[in-house]
Each structure stands twice: as structure tokens, then as C-alpha cells.
Amino acid sequence: MERKHWKRSYGYFPQFLCPRCRKGNLKSTKDKYKREPKHVTIELRDHEMQGEDSEGRFVAMLACSNRICGEIVAVAGDYESHATVDYGPTGQLEMSWDDTFRPNSMHPAPHIITWPKSLTGPPTMHLLVSFELFWVDMAACANRLRIVVEVLLDQLGIPRAKAPGEKGPKHLDLAARIARLGDARPGHEHALNALRYVGNAGSHHGVVDIGDVLDCYELLEDAMVELLEHRRERLNAIAKRINDENTKPKP
């Protein structure tokens, strides 16, 4: 995960990986942005501030650099421009503009994290939706990541209900299902519970910090690799084999 790429506002957009081919990078130039600040321009003129600040809406197209792909990502949101005056190379005062773009939509959304090829359809679908929601509503994005955990547990065979004869309520909530995963595959409870807590905050409070959401993406990315590809177990087995081969008594 390239955490530095994921912000709420940009002076310029980083070269996100193309969500279609996952090989090319998305590129844009500011002169291709379409801006509509007319209503703000009038207001600024009335306050004798025209030429110093501007704000409004923008749309832009980010194009994949892979010619075979050619995917286009549509971006829309708000922008602000602030003028600064300084002396130029000739010693004359010159005005320059600093732009800030705050996207409220990206479609199709760049992928914030990667995932194993063995991840099945339902969790993959919810993960892709979370990438779109990241730009629209951070709380909804957090809640969708919670759903990814639910359907990931489905793929891992963790039931949603108790077996016949088990005592207590029949339905197993997410906390109980994570606990059952801990019995079968220990070591992932803390990460998945963190996703659960942040997802609950998105549902109940409607406000989630972007840093918490990015933390959840990092935790989820690692958990999926470990749970579906058994990376740690595989590497431990390799280390054990090498150690055993080198600690055997010499004949």
C-alpha cells in the first residue's frame, strides 16, 4: 500500500495505478481540468477580492499510461486557488497560483490496496465498492470494510450461526466469528477486531478519521495475504527446513 498517495486533497494527483490493467499509471495535466467557478467569481468581485482567491467545482480525466489499456478515470470535486505575489527572475512582482483539489468522486476508483487472487467474488466486490466510497463518505467506506471482514470469514468457513445443540443465541455476531477464527487460525484477531471497531464507528457515529481508514486498509491487506496465502506459515516452514538441514550432526 502506497499510503502517501491517499489524501483528501491534492496540489496535483499522484500517478495512481490503473484500476483496470494494474500496470499503467494514471496521468493528468492541470490544463485538462474543467472548472466552473462563476458563482464564486461574482461573489469575490462583490467583495473586491477577485484575482486573489477562487474556488468552485472541477472535473478531470486521468488516463492510463498503458497504451493497450487506455482506461479513463473520471474525477470530480471541489477546488481552491490562492494567489501569491513574489518577485520574479526580472525583479518584477509576479502573481502565481496554488491550486488545491479535493475529489468527491473517482470512477472507476484506483485500488488502495492489493489482494490475493484467491479472494472470492463477494469480498472482492465489497472491497472495490470501498475504494469508491473512500472519496465520497469516509464513514461509509469504514462500514464497507467491516462487510469485507464478514464475507472474508464466510470464505474461510467461519459460520454465521451456532451448530445445533450449542447453547446461547443462535446468531454469531462479527466479534464471535472473529473469536472462532482465532481458535482455528490464531494471530489475526487484533487486526480484524480493529476493522470491526472502526466499521462500527462509521455505522453508529457517521464520522471516521481518514487515518483510521488507511490503518484499516493496511491491516486488511496483510490479513488477507496471511489468511489466504499462508505466507507466514510458508516462510516459517522454509526457515525450519533450512535450520534443520544446517543443524544436523555431520556424519
PyMOL commands that set and color helices and strands:
alter all, ss='L'
color gray80, all
select helices_A, chain A and resi 3-5+30-32+38-46+121-136+138-155+174-184+189-204+210-229+231-247
alter helices_A, ss='H'
color red, helices_A
select strands_A, chain A and resi 26-27+34-36+53-64+72-87+93-107
alter strands_A, ss='S'
color yellow, strands_A
deselect
rebuild
show_as cartoon
